Amino acid sequence: MSFYFQEKTWPELKEYLDRDALIILPVGEVEEHSLYLPVDCDARIASYLSAQLAEEIEEEIPVLVMPTVWSGYTPKYIRRFPGGMGLRPQVFIDMMHDICASIADMGFTKLFMLDCHGQHGPMLNVVTKLIADEYGYYYTCATPIPFFTEAFNRIRKSAQGGASHACEYETSLLLHISPRLVKTELFTDADALKHHSRFVAGDATLGSQKVVWSTFGIQETRYGACGDPTGASGETGRIITEAFRKNAAEYMREYYFHKRITAED
């Protein structure tokens, strides 16, 4: 049975409402991903991982997957490469708010935004707070990275600086999901990140990021990447996917079944 929101009739959606269904909202972007990945990389990953998560939990939790958000904020610096959508941050916040508010107006009380674009986190955080204030619904969001970091770090080939954007893990996922779209002959490590410190990780899964400082303000990119795809493989993408399914499902169970602790508890 399909779990895609857009494939349901309104009476079928009403049945999901009556069952207090969890909504998964994939959030991606269309933007350049260097010489070797398609511009829909983030949206493609968001769609795929959201479906994987729904498959993992659908026997325990009533779940619906929304159509993927594919347009958002890409910094002007990176939009010099063709392919990037450039919604202003406030416009993106307003759009995401109104999507979430529409879902809240229907009566869905639980929603998870799977954020697969590195620029969107702070804006989606704002959206969760706006919805909480307006509806009393505590929607949640996360990137897929914390759900697969441990598994990926055990097998990654790149050094610190190899995993951020159009990098080893994104390229591995695309080699797993859509290998025909990956131009392996154009792989280059020219844009591996070189700055790491006590405060700046310079990597998405190694080190510890303690400050907000744009990668593009720290290091210029030659071809549009921030990382090293040369060690990527479809097998790594498969392992990332399995780890994501297992760990994100654990969080979904925690989020969905949690009973809010009262002041009297």
Protein Blocks (a to p, Z undefined) as FASTA:
>chain_A
ZZbfklpcfklmmmmmmnopacdddddddddehjkbcfklmmmmmmmmmmmmmmmmmmmp
ccddddddfbdcddfklmmpghiacbdfklmmmmmmmmmmmmmmnopabdcdddfbfklm
mmmmmmmmmmmmmnopacddddfklmmmmmmmmmpmbdehiamghpfklmmmmmmmmmml
pcfklgcfklpcfbdcfklnopakgcjdfbdcdfklmpccfklpacdfklgcfklmmmmm
mmmmmmmmmmmmmmmmpccddfkZZ
